[in-house]
Amino acid sequence: MNPADLSVQAKVMLSSGDLAEVVAINEGEYTVQIRYVDNMGDPALVGTEAWISADEVIALDQGGHSEGAT
């Protein structure tokens, strides 16, 4: 995702399926600092922060889930 389309405190979905909050954006390096809100593979990561490639951000989270939607 283009870092210019992100904002600090935005909730985002990562390519790993994890949910994160944007903490900082480095457009020049094409990286985003995130704080894990939900981590599918390692729940111990919840609350921790990491710098990731902006390519790992696949969507803005709109706060809903589609499971079971009819």
PQR file with spaces between the fields and no chain letter, atoms N, CA, C, O and H, PARSE charges and radii, in Angstrom:
ATOM       1  N    MET     1       0.855   -1.165    0.000 -0.4000 1.5000
ATOM       2  CA   MET     1       0.000    0.000    0.000 -0.0000 2.0000
ATOM       3  C    MET     1       0.901    1.228    0.000  0.5500 1.7000
ATOM       4  O    MET     1       1.970    1.226    0.610 -0.5500 1.4000
ATOM       5  N    ASN     2       0.468    2.251   -0.674 -0.4000 1.5000
ATOM       6  CA   ASN     2       1.222    3.498   -0.736 -0.0000 2.0000
ATOM       7  C    ASN     2       1.211    4.157    0.645  0.5500 1.7000
ATOM       8  O    ASN     2       0.138    4.408    1.194 -0.5500 1.4000
ATOM       9  H    ASN     2      -0.401    2.252   -1.169  0.4000 1.0000
ATOM      10  N    PRO     3       2.386    4.441    1.217 -0.5600 1.5000
ATOM      11  CA   PRO     3       2.418    5.067    2.540  0.2800 2.0000
ATOM      12  C    PRO     3       1.680    6.402    2.599  0.5500 1.7000
ATOM      13  O    PRO     3       1.210    6.796    3.666 -0.5500 1.4000
ATOM      14  N    ALA     4       1.569    7.102    1.476 -0.4000 1.5000
ATOM      15  CA   ALA     4       0.851    8.373    1.452 -0.0000 2.0000
ATOM      16  C    ALA     4      -0.643    8.186    1.709  0.5500 1.7000
ATOM      17  O    ALA     4      -1.337    9.136    2.072 -0.5500 1.4000
ATOM      18  H    ALA     4       1.950    6.783    0.609  0.4000 1.0000
ATOM      19  N    ASP     5      -1.137    6.963    1.520 -0.4000 1.5000
ATOM      20  CA   ASP     5      -2.555    6.669    1.755 -0.0000 2.0000
ATOM      21  C    ASP     5      -2.841    6.289    3.206  0.5500 1.7000
ATOM      22  O    ASP     5      -3.994    6.066    3.577 -0.5500 1.4000
ATOM      23  H    ASP     5      -0.574    6.191    1.225  0.4000 1.0000
ATOM      24  N    LEU     6      -1.789    6.214    4.026 -0.4000 1.5000
ATOM      25  CA   LEU     6      -1.934    5.809    5.425 -0.0000 2.0000
ATOM      26  C    LEU     6      -1.846    7.009    6.346  0.5500 1.7000
ATOM      27  O    LEU     6      -1.330    8.061    5.969 -0.5500 1.4000
ATOM      28  H    LEU     6      -0.853    6.394    3.724  0.4000 1.0000
ATOM      29  N    SER     7      -2.349    6.843    7.543 -0.4000 1.5000
ATOM      30  CA   SER     7      -2.227    7.887    8.561 -0.0000 2.0000
ATOM      31  C    SER     7      -1.933    7.225    9.904  0.5500 1.7000
ATOM      32  O    SER     7      -2.310    6.078   10.145 -0.5500 1.4000
ATOM      33  H    SER     7      -2.768    5.989    7.849  0.4000 1.0000
ATOM      34  N    VAL     8      -1.254    7.966   10.769 -0.4000 1.5000
ATOM      35  CA   VAL     8      -0.949    7.466   12.101 -0.0000 2.0000
ATOM      36  C    VAL     8      -2.264    7.177   12.825  0.5500 1.7000
ATOM      37  O    VAL     8      -3.209    7.960   12.731 -0.5500 1.4000
ATOM      38  H    VAL     8      -0.947    8.897   10.574  0.4000 1.0000
ATOM      39  N    GLN     9      -2.325    6.084   13.528 -0.4000 1.5000
ATOM      40  CA   GLN     9      -3.466    5.556   14.284 -0.0000 2.0000
ATOM      41  C    GLN     9      -4.463    4.798   13.409  0.5500 1.7000
ATOM      42  O    GLN     9      -5.453    4.281   13.926 -0.5500 1.4000
ATOM      43  H    GLN     9      -1.557    5.448   13.604  0.4000 1.0000
ATOM      44  N    ALA    10      -4.228    4.720   12.102 -0.4000 1.5000
ATOM      45  CA   ALA    10      -5.112    3.928   11.243 -0.0000 2.0000
ATOM      46  C    ALA    10      -4.922    2.454   11.562  0.5500 1.7000
ATOM      47  O    ALA    10      -3.802    2.009   11.811 -0.5500 1.4000
ATOM      48  H    ALA    10      -3.424    5.140   11.682  0.4000 1.0000
ATOM      49  N    LYS    11      -6.000    1.705   11.556 -0.4000 1.5000
ATOM      50  CA   LYS    11      -5.936    0.258   11.718 -0.0000 2.0000
ATOM      51  C    LYS    11      -5.783   -0.334   10.317  0.5500 1.7000
ATOM      52  O    LYS    11      -6.494    0.050    9.388 -0.5500 1.4000
ATOM      53  H    LYS    11      -6.910    2.067   11.354  0.4000 1.0000
ATOM      54  N    VAL    12      -4.843   -1.276   10.177 -0.4000 1.5000
ATOM      55  CA   VAL    12      -4.562   -1.867    8.879 -0.0000 2.0000
ATOM      56  C    VAL    12      -4.492   -3.381    8.960  0.5500 1.7000
ATOM      57  O    VAL    12      -4.165   -3.951   10.002 -0.5500 1.4000
ATOM      58  H    VAL    12      -4.265   -1.588   10.932  0.4000 1.0000
ATOM      59  N    MET    13      -4.804   -4.019    7.845 -0.4000 1.5000
ATOM      60  CA   MET    13      -4.647   -5.461    7.717 -0.0000 2.0000
ATOM      61  C    MET    13      -3.327   -5.717    7.013  0.5500 1.7000
ATOM      62  O    MET    13      -2.991   -5.048    6.037 -0.5500 1.4000
ATOM      63  H    MET    13      -5.069   -3.556    7.000  0.4000 1.0000
ATOM      64  N    LEU    14      -2.583   -6.693    7.520 -0.4000 1.5000
ATOM      65  CA   LEU    14      -1.297   -7.043    6.938 -0.0000 2.0000
ATOM      66  C    LEU    14      -1.428   -8.286    6.062  0.5500 1.7000
ATOM      67  O    LEU    14      -2.387   -9.047    6.193 -0.5500 1.4000
ATOM      68  H    LEU    14      -2.856   -7.237    8.313  0.4000 1.0000
ATOM      69  N    SER    15      -0.468   -8.486    5.174 -0.4000 1.5000
ATOM      70  CA   SER    15      -0.505   -9.646    4.280 -0.0000 2.0000
ATOM      71  C    SER    15      -0.485  -10.964    5.058  0.5500 1.7000
ATOM      72  O    SER    15      -0.909  -11.994    4.533 -0.5500 1.4000
ATOM      73  H    SER    15       0.311   -7.868    5.067  0.4000 1.0000
ATOM      74  N    SER    16      -0.006  -10.945    6.281 -0.4000 1.5000
ATOM      75  CA   SER    16       0.029  -12.136    7.137 -0.0000 2.0000
ATOM      76  C    SER    16      -1.333  -12.461    7.745  0.5500 1.7000
ATOM      77  O    SER    16      -1.508  -13.518    8.352 -0.5500 1.4000
ATOM      78  H    SER    16       0.338  -10.108    6.708  0.4000 1.0000
ATOM      79  N    GLY    17      -2.302  -11.548    7.583 -0.4000 1.5000
ATOM      80  CA   GLY    17      -3.617  -11.725    8.192 -0.0000 2.0000
ATOM      81  C    GLY    17      -3.735  -11.039    9.539  0.5500 1.7000
ATOM      82  O    GLY    17      -4.794  -11.074   10.166 -0.5500 1.4000
ATOM      83  H    GLY    17      -2.160  -10.690    7.090  0.4000 1.0000
ATOM      84  N    ASP    18      -2.652  -10.412    9.990 -0.4000 1.5000
ATOM      85  CA   ASP    18      -2.645   -9.739   11.287 -0.0000 2.0000
ATOM      86  C    ASP    18      -3.264   -8.348   11.189  0.5500 1.7000
ATOM      87  O    ASP    18      -3.282   -7.738   10.120 -0.5500 1.4000
ATOM      88  H    ASP    18      -1.791  -10.384    9.481  0.4000 1.0000
ATOM      89  N    LEU    19      -3.768   -7.857   12.312 -0.4000 1.5000
ATOM      90  CA   LEU    19      -4.329   -6.519   12.412 -0.0000 2.0000
ATOM      91  C    LEU    19      -3.327   -5.663   13.174  0.5500 1.7000
ATOM      92  O    LEU    19      -2.777   -6.095   14.187 -0.5500 1.4000
ATOM      93  H    LEU    19      -3.754   -8.352   13.181  0.4000 1.0000
ATOM      94  N    ALA    20      -3.091   -4.447   12.686 -0.4000 1.5000
ATOM      95  CA   ALA    20      -2.113   -3.569   13.325 -0.0000 2.0000
ATOM      96  C    ALA    20      -2.599   -2.131   13.290  0.5500 1.7000
ATOM      97  O    ALA    20      -3.516   -1.777   12.548 -0.5500 1.4000
ATOM      98  H    ALA    20      -3.538   -4.096   11.863  0.4000 1.0000
ATOM      99  N    GLU    21      -1.954   -1.313   14.118 -0.4000 1.5000
ATOM     100  CA   GLU    21      -2.209    0.125   14.144 -0.0000 2.0000
ATOM     101  C    GLU    21      -0.943    0.827   13.656  0.5500 1.7000
ATOM     102  O    GLU    21       0.161    0.483   14.080 -0.5500 1.4000
ATOM     103  H    GLU    21      -1.210   -1.601   14.720  0.4000 1.0000
ATOM     104  N    VAL    22      -1.098    1.801   12.774 -0.4000 1.5000
ATOM     105  CA   VAL    22       0.046    2.551   12.267 -0.0000 2.0000
ATOM     106  C    VAL    22       0.546    3.492   13.362  0.5500 1.7000
ATOM     107  O    VAL    22      -0.223    4.270   13.926 -0.5500 1.4000
ATOM     108  H    VAL    22      -1.994    2.080   12.430  0.4000 1.0000
ATOM     109  N    VAL    23       1.845    3.409   13.655 -0.4000 1.5000
ATOM     110  CA   VAL    23       2.480    4.241   14.672 -0.0000 2.0000
ATOM     111  C    VAL    23       3.254    5.384   14.014  0.5500 1.7000
ATOM     112  O    VAL    23       3.237    6.514   14.502 -0.5500 1.4000
ATOM     113  H    VAL    23       2.470    2.776   13.197  0.4000 1.0000
ATOM     114  N    ALA    24       3.932    5.082   12.903 -0.4000 1.5000
ATOM     115  CA   ALA    24       4.724    6.077   12.188 -0.0000 2.0000
ATOM     116  C    ALA    24       4.850    5.654   10.733  0.5500 1.7000
ATOM     117  O    ALA    24       4.699    4.479   10.398 -0.5500 1.4000
ATOM     118  H    ALA    24       3.946    4.164   12.507  0.4000 1.0000
ATOM     119  N    ILE    25       5.126    6.622    9.879 -0.4000 1.5000
ATOM     120  CA   ILE    25       5.251    6.368    8.446 -0.0000 2.0000
ATOM     121  C    ILE    25       6.558    6.991    7.966  0.5500 1.7000
ATOM     122  O    ILE    25       6.844    8.151    8.260 -0.5500 1.4000
ATOM     123  H    ILE    25       5.249    7.576   10.151  0.4000 1.0000
ATOM     124  N    ASN    26       7.350    6.215    7.226 -0.4000 1.5000
ATOM     125  CA   ASN    26       8.577    6.718    6.628 -0.0000 2.0000
ATOM     126  C    ASN    26       8.436    6.554    5.115  0.5500 1.7000
ATOM     127  O    ASN    26       8.855    5.543    4.551 -0.5500 1.4000
ATOM     128  H    ASN    26       7.117    5.273    6.987  0.4000 1.0000
ATOM     129  N    GLU    27       7.838    7.562    4.462 -0.4000 1.5000
ATOM     130  CA   GLU    27       7.582    7.472    3.028 -0.0000 2.0000
ATOM     131  C    GLU    27       8.871    7.324    2.235  0.5500 1.7000
ATOM     132  O    GLU    27       8.900    6.618    1.227 -0.5500 1.4000
ATOM     133  H    GLU    27       7.498    8.383    4.920  0.4000 1.0000
ATOM     134  N    GLY    28       9.944    7.986    2.681 -0.4000 1.5000
ATOM     135  CA   GLY    28      11.213    7.923    1.966 -0.0000 2.0000
ATOM     136  C    GLY    28      11.795    6.521    1.913  0.5500 1.7000
ATOM     137  O    GLY    28      12.417    6.139    0.921 -0.5500 1.4000
ATOM     138  H    GLY    28       9.921    8.559    3.500  0.4000 1.0000
ATOM     139  N    GLU    29      11.598    5.760    2.968 -0.4000 1.5000
ATOM     140  CA   GLU    29      12.096    4.383    3.035 -0.0000 2.0000
ATOM     141  C    GLU    29      11.028    3.371    2.624  0.5500 1.7000
ATOM     142  O    GLU    29      11.310    2.177    2.525 -0.5500 1.4000
ATOM     143  H    GLU    29      11.093    6.070    3.774  0.4000 1.0000
ATOM     144  N    TYR    30       9.789    3.847    2.382 -0.4000 1.5000
ATOM     145  CA   TYR    30       8.657    2.991    2.026 -0.0000 2.0000
ATOM     146  C    TYR    30       8.399    1.962    3.126  0.5500 1.7000
ATOM     147  O    TYR    30       8.134    0.791    2.856 -0.5500 1.4000
ATOM     148  H    TYR    30       9.559    4.817    2.463  0.4000 1.0000
ATOM     149  N    THR    31       8.486    2.439    4.394 -0.4000 1.5000
ATOM     150  CA   THR    31       8.238    1.574    5.540 -0.0000 2.0000
ATOM     151  C    THR    31       7.205    2.199    6.469  0.5500 1.7000
ATOM     152  O    THR    31       6.961    3.405    6.445 -0.5500 1.4000
ATOM     153  H    THR    31       8.702    3.391    4.613  0.4000 1.0000
ATOM     154  N    VAL    32       6.611    1.345    7.281 -0.4000 1.5000
ATOM     155  CA   VAL    32       5.579    1.758    8.227 -0.0000 2.0000
ATOM     156  C    VAL    32       5.892    1.110    9.574  0.5500 1.7000
ATOM     157  O    VAL    32       6.176   -0.085    9.643 -0.5500 1.4000
ATOM     158  H    VAL    32       6.810    0.365    7.301  0.4000 1.0000
ATOM     159  N    GLN    33       5.840    1.900   10.638 -0.4000 1.5000
ATOM     160  CA   GLN    33       5.973    1.322   11.974 -0.0000 2.0000
ATOM     161  C    GLN    33       4.569    0.978   12.451  0.5500 1.7000
ATOM     162  O    GLN    33       3.665    1.813   12.433 -0.5500 1.4000
ATOM     163  H    GLN    33       5.609    2.871   10.583  0.4000 1.0000
ATOM     164  N    ILE    34       4.409   -0.258   12.873 -0.4000 1.5000
ATOM     165  CA   ILE    34       3.084   -0.717   13.315 -0.0000 2.0000
ATOM     166  C    ILE    34       3.158   -1.249   14.733  0.5500 1.7000
ATOM     167  O    ILE    34       4.223   -1.621   15.227 -0.5500 1.4000
ATOM     168  H    ILE    34       5.143   -0.936   12.888  0.4000 1.0000
ATOM     169  N    ARG    35       1.989   -1.276   15.380 -0.4000 1.5000
ATOM     170  CA   ARG    35       1.816   -1.946   16.670 -0.0000 2.0000
ATOM     171  C    ARG    35       0.784   -3.044   16.427  0.5500 1.7000
ATOM     172  O    ARG    35      -0.326   -2.776   15.966 -0.5500 1.4000
ATOM     173  H    ARG    35       1.124   -0.974   14.978  0.4000 1.0000
ATOM     174  N    TYR    36       1.160   -4.276   16.741 -0.4000 1.5000
ATOM     175  CA   TYR    36       0.235   -5.388   16.529 -0.0000 2.0000
ATOM     176  C    TYR    36      -0.966   -5.282   17.456  0.5500 1.7000
ATOM     177  O    TYR    36      -0.813   -5.117   18.667 -0.5500 1.4000
ATOM     178  H    TYR    36       2.061   -4.493   17.115  0.4000 1.0000
ATOM     179  N    VAL    37      -2.154   -5.375   16.886 -0.4000 1.5000
ATOM     180  CA   VAL    37      -3.404   -5.384   17.632 -0.0000 2.0000
ATOM     181  C    VAL    37      -3.901   -6.816   17.767  0.5500 1.7000
ATOM     182  O    VAL    37      -4.450   -7.197   18.801 -0.5500 1.4000
ATOM     183  H    VAL    37      -2.279   -5.509   15.903  0.4000 1.0000
ATOM     184  N    ASP    38      -3.705   -7.607   16.714 -0.4000 1.5000
ATOM     185  CA   ASP    38      -4.079   -9.021   16.703 -0.0000 2.0000
ATOM     186  C    ASP    38      -3.066   -9.742   15.833  0.5500 1.7000
ATOM     187  O    ASP    38      -2.799   -9.318   14.708 -0.5500 1.4000
ATOM     188  H    ASP    38      -3.259   -7.298   15.874  0.4000 1.0000
ATOM     189  N    ASN    39      -2.502  -10.826   16.340 -0.4000 1.5000
ATOM     190  CA   ASN    39      -1.499  -11.568   15.589 -0.0000 2.0000
ATOM     191  C    ASN    39      -1.911  -13.022   15.531  0.5500 1.7000
ATOM     192  O    ASN    39      -2.028  -13.684   16.562 -0.5500 1.4000
ATOM     193  H    ASN    39      -2.720  -11.171   17.253  0.4000 1.0000
ATOM     194  N    MET    40      -2.132  -13.519   14.330 -0.4000 1.5000
ATOM     195  CA   MET    40      -2.631  -14.878   14.136 -0.0000 2.0000
ATOM     196  C    MET    40      -1.595  -15.941   14.486  0.5500 1.7000
ATOM     197  O    MET    40      -1.942  -16.980   15.046 -0.5500 1.4000
ATOM     198  H    MET    40      -2.037  -12.981   13.493  0.4000 1.0000
ATOM     199  N    GLY    41      -0.327  -15.692   14.162 -0.4000 1.5000
ATOM     200  CA   GLY    41       0.694  -16.708   14.342 -0.0000 2.0000
ATOM     201  C    GLY    41       1.370  -16.697   15.701  0.5500 1.7000
ATOM     202  O    GLY    41       1.840  -17.734   16.171 -0.5500 1.4000
ATOM     203  H    GLY    41      -0.045  -14.847   13.707  0.4000 1.0000
ATOM     204  N    ASP    42       1.423  -15.522   16.342 -0.4000 1.5000
ATOM     205  CA   ASP    42       2.155  -15.414   17.605 -0.0000 2.0000
ATOM     206  C    ASP    42       1.478  -14.372   18.491  0.5500 1.7000
ATOM     207  O    ASP    42       1.839  -13.197   18.436 -0.5500 1.4000
ATOM     208  H    ASP    42       1.042  -14.680   15.960  0.4000 1.0000
ATOM     209  N    PRO    43       0.507  -14.776   19.304 -0.5600 1.5000
ATOM     210  CA   PRO    43      -0.215  -13.833   20.157  0.2800 2.0000
ATOM     211  C    PRO    43       0.687  -13.012   21.072  0.5500 1.7000
ATOM     212  O    PRO    43       0.272  -11.950   21.536 -0.5500 1.4000
ATOM     213  N    ALA    44       1.903  -13.469   21.345 -0.4000 1.5000
ATOM     214  CA   ALA    44       2.833  -12.718   22.190 -0.0000 2.0000
ATOM     215  C    ALA    44       3.272  -11.407   21.534  0.5500 1.7000
ATOM     216  O    ALA    44       3.781  -10.514   22.211 -0.5500 1.4000
ATOM     217  H    ALA    44       2.240  -14.332   20.968  0.4000 1.0000
ATOM     218  N    LEU    45       3.075  -11.291   20.218 -0.4000 1.5000
ATOM     219  CA   LEU    45       3.451  -10.059   19.516 -0.0000 2.0000
ATOM     220  C    LEU    45       2.449   -8.920   19.735  0.5500 1.7000
ATOM     221  O    LEU    45       2.775   -7.759   19.487 -0.5500 1.4000
ATOM     222  H    LEU    45       2.661  -12.016   19.668  0.4000 1.0000
ATOM     223  N    VAL    46       1.240   -9.238   20.195 -0.4000 1.5000
ATOM     224  CA   VAL    46       0.224   -8.208   20.410 -0.0000 2.0000
ATOM     225  C    VAL    46       0.762   -7.150   21.372  0.5500 1.7000
ATOM     226  O    VAL    46       1.223   -7.462   22.470 -0.5500 1.4000
ATOM     227  H    VAL    46       0.975  -10.181   20.396  0.4000 1.0000
ATOM     228  N    GLY    47       0.693   -5.887   20.932 -0.4000 1.5000
ATOM     229  CA   GLY    47       1.197   -4.773   21.731 -0.0000 2.0000
ATOM     230  C    GLY    47       2.623   -4.388   21.387  0.5500 1.7000
ATOM     231  O    GLY    47       3.083   -3.315   21.778 -0.5500 1.4000
ATOM     232  H    GLY    47       0.319   -5.633   20.040  0.4000 1.0000
ATOM     233  N    THR    48       3.332   -5.244   20.662 -0.4000 1.5000
ATOM     234  CA   THR    48       4.703   -4.913   20.272 -0.0000 2.0000
ATOM     235  C    THR    48       4.697   -4.115   18.979  0.5500 1.7000
ATOM     236  O    THR    48       3.709   -4.109   18.244 -0.5500 1.4000
ATOM     237  H    THR    48       2.958   -6.116   20.344  0.4000 1.0000
ATOM     238  N    GLU    49       5.809   -3.441   18.709 -0.4000 1.5000
ATOM     239  CA   GLU    49       5.929   -2.609   17.518 -0.0000 2.0000
ATOM     240  C    GLU    49       7.027   -3.137   16.616  0.5500 1.7000
ATOM     241  O    GLU    49       7.979   -3.772   17.069 -0.5500 1.4000
ATOM     242  H    GLU    49       6.611   -3.445   19.306  0.4000 1.0000
ATOM     243  N    ALA    50       6.875   -2.859   15.319 -0.4000 1.5000
ATOM     244  CA   ALA    50       7.873   -3.285   14.341 -0.0000 2.0000
ATOM     245  C    ALA    50       7.800   -2.373   13.126  0.5500 1.7000
ATOM     246  O    ALA    50       6.741   -1.838   12.800 -0.5500 1.4000
ATOM     247  H    ALA    50       6.102   -2.343   14.950  0.4000 1.0000
ATOM     248  N    TRP    51       8.936   -2.201   12.460 -0.4000 1.5000
ATOM     249  CA   TRP    51       8.967   -1.516   11.168 -0.0000 2.0000
ATOM     250  C    TRP    51       8.802   -2.576   10.093  0.5500 1.7000
ATOM     251  O    TRP    51       9.503   -3.588   10.103 -0.5500 1.4000
ATOM     252  H    TRP    51       9.797   -2.635   12.724  0.4000 1.0000
ATOM     253  N    ILE    52       7.875   -2.350    9.163 -0.4000 1.5000
ATOM     254  CA   ILE    52       7.631   -3.300    8.081 -0.0000 2.0000
ATOM     255  C    ILE    52       7.604   -2.553    6.753  0.5500 1.7000
ATOM     256  O    ILE    52       7.449   -1.332    6.724 -0.5500 1.4000
ATOM     257  H    ILE    52       7.305   -1.529    9.156  0.4000 1.0000
ATOM     258  N    SER    53       7.753   -3.281    5.668 -0.4000 1.5000
ATOM     259  CA   SER    53       7.615   -2.698    4.336 -0.0000 2.0000
ATOM     260  C    SER    53       6.157   -2.298    4.124  0.5500 1.7000
ATOM     261  O    SER    53       5.242   -3.002    4.552 -0.5500 1.4000
ATOM     262  H    SER    53       7.878   -4.273    5.692  0.4000 1.0000
ATOM     263  N    ALA    54       5.953   -1.179    3.470 -0.4000 1.5000
ATOM     264  CA   ALA    54       4.588   -0.742    3.174 -0.0000 2.0000
ATOM     265  C    ALA    54       3.863   -1.762    2.292  0.5500 1.7000
ATOM     266  O    ALA    54       2.632   -1.793    2.269 -0.5500 1.4000
ATOM     267  H    ALA    54       6.696   -0.608    3.122  0.4000 1.0000
ATOM     268  N    ASP    55       4.608   -2.587    1.572 -0.4000 1.5000
ATOM     269  CA   ASP    55       3.992   -3.627    0.743 -0.0000 2.0000
ATOM     270  C    ASP    55       3.259   -4.674    1.574  0.5500 1.7000
ATOM     271  O    ASP    55       2.377   -5.362    1.059 -0.5500 1.4000
ATOM     272  H    ASP    55       5.607   -2.562    1.590  0.4000 1.0000
ATOM     273  N    GLU    56       3.609   -4.803    2.846 -0.4000 1.5000
ATOM     274  CA   GLU    56       2.953   -5.774    3.722 -0.0000 2.0000
ATOM     275  C    GLU    56       1.585   -5.298    4.188  0.5500 1.7000
ATOM     276  O    GLU    56       0.798   -6.097    4.697 -0.5500 1.4000
ATOM     277  H    GLU    56       4.326   -4.244    3.264  0.4000 1.0000
ATOM     278  N    VAL    57       1.285   -4.013    4.025 -0.4000 1.5000
ATOM     279  CA   VAL    57      -0.025   -3.471    4.388 -0.0000 2.0000
ATOM     280  C    VAL    57      -0.932   -3.652    3.175  0.5500 1.7000
ATOM     281  O    VAL    57      -0.684   -3.087    2.110 -0.5500 1.4000
ATOM     282  H    VAL    57       1.923   -3.364    3.611  0.4000 1.0000
ATOM     283  N    ILE    58      -1.987   -4.447    3.352 -0.4000 1.5000
ATOM     284  CA   ILE    58      -2.836   -4.743    2.201 -0.0000 2.0000
ATOM     285  C    ILE    58      -4.151   -3.970    2.191  0.5500 1.7000
ATOM     286  O    ILE    58      -4.763   -3.822    1.133 -0.5500 1.4000
ATOM     287  H    ILE    58      -2.189   -4.906    4.217  0.4000 1.0000
ATOM     288  N    ALA    59      -4.599   -3.474    3.341 -0.4000 1.5000
ATOM     289  CA   ALA    59      -5.877   -2.762    3.371 -0.0000 2.0000
ATOM     290  C    ALA    59      -6.038   -1.991    4.678  0.5500 1.7000
ATOM     291  O    ALA    59      -5.434   -2.324    5.697 -0.5500 1.4000
ATOM     292  H    ALA    59      -4.102   -3.594    4.201  0.4000 1.0000
ATOM     293  N    LEU    60      -6.855   -0.970    4.620 -0.4000 1.5000
ATOM     294  CA   LEU    60      -7.289   -0.283    5.836 -0.0000 2.0000
ATOM     295  C    LEU    60      -8.395   -1.103    6.456  0.5500 1.7000
ATOM     296  O    LEU    60      -9.288   -1.569    5.749 -0.5500 1.4000
ATOM     297  H    LEU    60      -7.347   -0.700    3.792  0.4000 1.0000
ATOM     298  N    ASP    61      -8.356   -1.291    7.761 -0.4000 1.5000
ATOM     299  CA   ASP    61      -9.390   -2.058    8.447 -0.0000 2.0000
ATOM     300  C    ASP    61     -10.599   -1.159    8.667  0.5500 1.7000
ATOM     301  O    ASP    61     -10.477   -0.060    9.208 -0.5500 1.4000
ATOM     302  H    ASP    61      -7.630   -0.913    8.336  0.4000 1.0000
ATOM     303  N    GLN    62     -11.756   -1.632    8.248 -0.4000 1.5000
ATOM     304  CA   GLN    62     -12.983   -0.871    8.392 -0.0000 2.0000
ATOM     305  C    GLN    62     -13.776   -1.256    9.633  0.5500 1.7000
ATOM     306  O    GLN    62     -14.898   -0.787    9.828 -0.5500 1.4000
ATOM     307  H    GLN    62     -11.855   -2.525    7.809  0.4000 1.0000
ATOM     308  N    GLY    63     -13.190   -2.116   10.479 -0.4000 1.5000
ATOM     309  CA   GLY    63     -13.816   -2.443   11.759 -0.0000 2.0000
ATOM     310  C    GLY    63     -14.854   -3.521   11.733  0.5500 1.7000
ATOM     311  O    GLY    63     -15.568   -3.695   12.720 -0.5500 1.4000
ATOM     312  H    GLY    63     -12.279   -2.496   10.321  0.4000 1.0000
ATOM     313  N    GLY    64     -14.976   -4.251   10.660 -0.4000 1.5000
ATOM     314  CA   GLY    64     -15.960   -5.310   10.615 -0.0000 2.0000
ATOM     315  C    GLY    64     -15.374   -6.591   10.052  0.5500 1.7000
ATOM     316  O    GLY    64     -14.290   -6.593    9.469 -0.5500 1.4000
ATOM     317  H    GLY    64     -14.396   -4.110    9.858  0.4000 1.0000
ATOM     318  N    HIS    65     -16.089   -7.651   10.229 -0.4000 1.5000
ATOM     319  CA   HIS    65     -15.660   -8.943    9.677 -0.0000 2.0000
ATOM     320  C    HIS    65     -16.772   -9.462    8.786  0.5500 1.7000
ATOM     321  O    HIS    65     -17.952   -9.211    9.028 -0.5500 1.4000
ATOM     322  H    HIS    65     -16.969   -7.650   10.703  0.4000 1.0000
ATOM     323  N    SER    66     -16.379  -10.191    7.751 -0.4000 1.5000
ATOM     324  CA   SER    66     -17.372  -10.687    6.807 -0.0000 2.0000
ATOM     325  C    SER    66     -17.736  -12.150    7.050  0.5500 1.7000
ATOM     326  O    SER    66     -18.602  -12.690    6.361 -0.5500 1.4000
ATOM     327  H    SER    66     -15.420  -10.395    7.553  0.4000 1.0000
ATOM     328  N    GLU    67     -17.094  -12.795    8.012 -0.4000 1.5000
ATOM     329  CA   GLU    67     -17.426  -14.188    8.276 -0.0000 2.0000
ATOM     330  C    GLU    67     -18.902  -14.317    8.637  0.5500 1.7000
ATOM     331  O    GLU    67     -19.419  -13.587    9.483 -0.5500 1.4000
ATOM     332  H    GLU    67     -16.390  -12.356    8.571  0.4000 1.0000
ATOM     333  N    GLY    68     -19.550  -15.237    7.996 -0.4000 1.5000
ATOM     334  CA   GLY    68     -20.948  -15.489    8.314 -0.0000 2.0000
ATOM     335  C    GLY    68     -21.901  -14.469    7.737  0.5500 1.7000
ATOM     336  O    GLY    68     -23.104  -14.542    7.988 -0.5500 1.4000
ATOM     337  H    GLY    68     -19.130  -15.830    7.309  0.4000 1.0000
ATOM     338  N    ALA    69     -21.396  -13.521    6.971 -0.4000 1.5000
ATOM     339  CA   ALA    69     -22.294  -12.508    6.368 -0.0000 2.0000
ATOM     340  C    ALA    69     -23.154  -13.171    5.310  0.5500 1.7000
ATOM     341  O    ALA    69     -22.691  -14.036    4.567 -0.5500 1.4000
ATOM     342  H    ALA    69     -20.419  -13.462    6.768  0.4000 1.0000
ATOM     343  N    THR    70     -24.391  -12.762    5.250 -0.4000 1.5000
ATOM     344  CA   THR    70     -25.285  -13.348    4.245 -0.0000 2.0000
ATOM     345  C    THR    70     -25.747  -12.296    3.278  0.5500 1.7000
ATOM     346  O    THR    70     -26.507  -12.595    2.357 -0.5500 1.4000
ATOM     347  H    THR    70     -24.767  -12.058    5.853  0.4000 1.0000
